Amino acid sequence: MYRAGIEWILGFRVRGTTLYMDPCTPRAWPGFQMAFRYHSARYEIAVENPHGVTRGISHVELDAMRMGGDGAAIPLTDDQAAHRVRIVLG
């Protein structure tokens, strides 16, 4: 149940050195936050749902820089740093 919630509701999947996010949350959720450690690095992830949608990513920011292309694929680095990921649904 834990893995189903993390992977299929929160949409959190790590494959190799990439984090894939594809949340499928209830419309009533305004968002959620989670922390994730990748080797020596820490990722603080905030998912916002300003339009009350259940799926779809409007944009992704990694360390305050907007990511282009497939925004749901976030590269992970083992750099002993803290990183902030902001995902806006819509």
Secondary structure, DSSP 8 states (H G I E B T S, - for coil): -HHHIIIIIS-EEEETTEEEE-----TT--EEEEEEEETTEEEEEEEE-TT--SS-EEEEEETTEE--SSTTEEE---SS-EEEEEEEE-
